[in-house]
Structures are given as structure tokens and as C-alpha cells.
Amino acid sequence: MSLSLTLACLWVVTAAVIALIPSRRSHWPQAYVLIALGLPLLVFVVYENGIWVGLLVFLAGASVLRWPLIYLWRWVRRIVQ
């Protein structure tokens, strides 16, 4: 397994552990950190393994961070209308 995929798996495990920890702010600060670390990691995965593996890693990250993506989608829809 390549370094980028190993780091992506570690990112998913870290996100799962963060989700288990109780938070008063509904995990938004942790989500911002995961996004800030996940985007360059996604570029690294695409660079090392190709677009299809990068798409799979993106889908895994999107399943972990589904609420920030839902809010982003709502925001974009509101701006476009």
C-alpha cells in the first residue's frame, strides 16, 4: 500500500475516533481540521494512485464529513437561485 493510502486510512480512523468523543459544539472545529488535512491528502492520493482511487477516497471522506457537505450544498443552491 502506498504512503498516501496509508495516510488516508489513518485519516479515516482519526475521524472515527473524533466522532466518538463528546463535543458541545457538535464537532464543527474538528470537522474544519479534518477538512484542512483531508484536501491536501486527497490531492496526494490522486497524484500517487490516480483519479479512480482518488474518487474512492473522496467518497470515503464525504461519508465521514457528510454534514459539512450537506450545508455546502444548501449554501450553493441558495446562492444560485
C-alpha positions as CSV (number, residue, x, y, z in Angstrom):
1,M,0.0,0.0,0.0
2,S,1.3,3.4,-0.9
3,L,2.1,6.1,1.6
4,S,-0.9,8.2,0.5
5,L,-3.4,5.4,1.0
6,T,-1.9,4.6,4.4
7,L,-2.3,8.3,5.4
8,A,-5.9,8.3,4.1
9,C,-6.7,5.2,6.2
10,L,-5.2,6.9,9.2
11,W,-7.3,10.0,8.5
12,V,-10.5,7.8,8.4
13,V,-9.6,6.1,11.7
14,T,-8.8,9.5,13.3
15,A,-12.2,10.9,12.1
16,A,-13.9,7.9,13.6
17,V,-12.2,8.4,16.9
18,I,-13.1,12.1,16.9
19,A,-16.7,11.2,16.2
20,L,-16.8,9.0,19.4
21,I,-15.6,11.9,21.6
22,P,-18.5,14.0,23.1
23,S,-18.5,17.6,22.0
24,R,-20.5,20.7,23.0
25,R,-20.0,22.4,19.6
26,S,-21.3,19.4,17.5
27,H,-17.8,18.6,16.2
28,W,-17.5,21.6,13.9
29,P,-14.0,22.7,14.9
30,Q,-12.8,19.1,14.5
31,A,-14.5,18.9,11.1
32,Y,-12.6,22.0,10.0
33,V,-9.3,20.4,10.9
34,L,-10.3,17.2,9.1
35,I,-11.2,19.1,6.0
36,A,-7.9,21.1,6.2
37,L,-5.9,17.9,6.4
38,G,-8.1,15.9,4.0
39,L,-7.9,18.1,1.0
40,P,-4.1,18.0,0.5
41,L,-4.2,14.3,1.4
42,L,-6.8,13.8,-1.4
43,V,-4.5,15.6,-3.9
44,F,-1.6,13.4,-2.7
45,V,-3.8,10.2,-3.2
46,V,-4.7,11.3,-6.7
47,Y,-1.1,12.2,-7.6
48,E,0.2,8.8,-6.4
49,N,-2.7,6.4,-7.3
50,G,-4.8,8.0,-10.0
51,I,-8.1,9.6,-10.3
52,W,-10.2,6.5,-9.7
53,V,-8.6,5.7,-6.4
54,G,-8.8,9.4,-5.5
55,L,-12.6,9.3,-6.2
56,L,-13.0,6.3,-3.8
57,V,-11.0,8.2,-1.1
58,F,-13.2,11.3,-1.8
59,L,-16.3,9.2,-1.3
60,A,-15.0,7.8,1.9
61,G,-14.2,11.2,3.2
62,A,-17.6,12.5,2.1
63,S,-19.3,9.8,4.0
64,V,-17.4,10.8,7.1
65,L,-18.0,14.6,6.6
66,R,-21.5,14.4,5.3
67,W,-23.0,17.3,7.2
68,P,-20.4,19.9,6.1
69,L,-21.1,18.7,2.5
70,I,-24.9,19.0,3.0
71,Y,-24.5,22.5,4.4
72,L,-22.2,23.4,1.5
73,W,-24.7,22.1,-1.0
74,R,-27.6,24.1,0.6
75,W,-25.4,27.2,0.6
76,V,-24.5,26.8,-3.1
77,R,-28.2,26.2,-4.0
78,R,-29.2,29.3,-2.1
79,I,-26.6,31.4,-3.9
80,V,-27.5,30.1,-7.4
81,Q,-31.2,30.7,-7.0
